[in-house]
Amino acid sequence: MKELLRSTDPVKLALATALLEGEGITAFVLDVHMSILEGSLGMLPRRMMVADRDLFLARAILTDNGLGPEA
């Protein structure tokens, strides 16, 4: 598994997940339950992971939809 995206924005993560699932790429979001430790403030970023073989295509999909590293 490789890290594709890191964000504190749950909407961005949900959109990225939907885009990837639409293309048949399974994404797994880590650190979802860390809000318990931080008091639900949304300060700790969540990490989206994909399989190694899907990383290149997943990056291209997110970049094409304005969610790439520069976003």
SULJOHU-V798456 format. One line per field, one symbol per residue. burial: # if it has 16 or more other ideal C-beta (glycine too) atoms within 10 Angstrom, else .. A space follows every 50 residues. Layout:
burial->???
//
This chain:
burial->...##.#....##..##.##....#.#.#................##### ...##..##.##....#....
//
